[in-house]
Amino acid sequence: MLKAVAALAAGKKFPQVALEVYGAERIGEKGLDSDGDLRARARRLVKKAQFLMKGGYIELAAGRRPRL
């Protein structure tokens, strides 16, 4: 999760974030298009990271369950 937050904060787009989090070996030569499950996971991860960056960590610290 923190890798995704750091990558987004550095201005990287979705494919670069996924590559940084999951690695080139796991994504493969064809990219995320070849693995629908990995693509869905990466999208959820980016969505959660964006939530945290927009102040969602405060909700987590207060014990509230975030709505994504």
C-alpha positions as a LaTeX table, in Angstrom:
\begin{tabular}{lrrr}
\hline
Residue & $x$ (\AA) & $y$ (\AA) & $z$ (\AA) \\
\hline
Met1 & 0.00 & 0.00 & 0.00 \\
Leu2 & 2.76 & 2.46 & 0.89 \\
Lys3 & 4.53 & 1.77 & $-2.39$ \\
Ala4 & 1.35 & 2.72 & $-4.22$ \\
Val5 & 0.95 & 5.90 & $-2.18$ \\
Ala6 & 4.57 & 6.88 & $-2.84$ \\
Ala7 & 4.26 & 6.19 & $-6.56$ \\
Leu8 & 1.07 & 8.23 & $-6.84$ \\
Ala9 & 2.63 & 11.06 & $-4.86$ \\
Ala10 & 5.51 & 11.02 & $-7.35$ \\
Gly11 & 2.99 & 11.58 & $-10.15$ \\
Lys12 & 3.08 & 8.11 & $-11.66$ \\
Lys13 & 0.09 & 6.82 & $-13.61$ \\
Phe14 & $-1.77$ & 3.54 & $-13.03$ \\
Pro15 & 0.48 & 1.28 & $-15.17$ \\
Gln16 & 3.65 & 2.61 & $-13.53$ \\
Val17 & 2.15 & 2.19 & $-10.04$ \\
Ala18 & 1.18 & $-1.41$ & $-10.80$ \\
Leu19 & 4.64 & $-2.10$ & $-12.19$ \\
Glu20 & 6.30 & $-0.69$ & $-9.10$ \\
Val21 & 4.06 & $-2.58$ & $-6.68$ \\
Tyr22 & 3.86 & $-5.95$ & $-8.42$ \\
Gly23 & 7.08 & $-5.95$ & $-10.43$ \\
Ala24 & 7.80 & $-6.57$ & $-14.09$ \\
Glu25 & 8.15 & $-10.32$ & $-13.62$ \\
Arg26 & 4.65 & $-10.71$ & $-12.21$ \\
Ile27 & 3.00 & $-8.41$ & $-14.74$ \\
Gly28 & 4.76 & $-10.07$ & $-17.65$ \\
Glu29 & 5.47 & $-8.97$ & $-21.17$ \\
Lys30 & 1.84 & $-8.38$ & $-22.15$ \\
Gly31 & 1.12 & $-6.05$ & $-19.27$ \\
Leu32 & $-1.97$ & $-5.89$ & $-17.12$ \\
Asp33 & $-4.31$ & $-6.59$ & $-20.02$ \\
Ser34 & $-3.35$ & $-10.26$ & $-20.01$ \\
Asp35 & $-4.28$ & $-10.79$ & $-16.35$ \\
Gly36 & $-7.72$ & $-9.47$ & $-15.43$ \\
Asp37 & $-7.41$ & $-10.49$ & $-11.79$ \\
Leu38 & $-4.11$ & $-8.69$ & $-11.30$ \\
Arg39 & $-5.49$ & $-5.63$ & $-13.08$ \\
Ala40 & $-8.51$ & $-5.57$ & $-10.76$ \\
Arg41 & $-6.26$ & $-5.91$ & $-7.71$ \\
Ala42 & $-4.06$ & $-3.09$ & $-8.91$ \\
Arg43 & $-7.08$ & $-0.85$ & $-9.50$ \\
Arg44 & $-8.39$ & $-1.50$ & $-5.98$ \\
Leu45 & $-4.95$ & $-0.83$ & $-4.54$ \\
Val46 & $-4.67$ & 2.49 & $-6.39$ \\
Lys47 & $-8.19$ & 3.45 & $-5.27$ \\
Lys48 & $-7.30$ & 2.73 & $-1.63$ \\
Ala49 & $-4.03$ & 4.64 & $-1.94$ \\
Gln50 & $-5.85$ & 7.65 & $-3.40$ \\
Phe51 & $-8.34$ & 7.48 & $-0.53$ \\
Leu52 & $-5.52$ & 7.56 & 2.01 \\
Met53 & $-3.84$ & 10.46 & 0.23 \\
Lys54 & $-7.07$ & 12.47 & 0.37 \\
Gly55 & $-7.22$ & 12.24 & 4.16 \\
Gly56 & $-8.78$ & 8.82 & 4.56 \\
Tyr57 & $-6.08$ & 7.85 & 7.01 \\
Ile58 & $-7.85$ & 10.07 & 9.55 \\
Glu59 & $-10.98$ & 7.92 & 9.29 \\
Leu60 & $-8.88$ & 4.81 & 9.78 \\
Ala61 & $-7.16$ & 6.30 & 12.82 \\
Ala62 & $-10.55$ & 7.24 & 14.30 \\
Gly63 & $-11.67$ & 3.63 & 14.00 \\
Arg64 & $-14.25$ & 4.28 & 11.29 \\
Arg65 & $-14.56$ & 1.89 & 8.40 \\
Pro66 & $-13.80$ & 3.73 & 5.18 \\
Arg67 & $-16.25$ & 3.72 & 2.31 \\
Leu68 & $-14.39$ & 3.45 & $-0.94$ \\
\hline
\end{tabular}
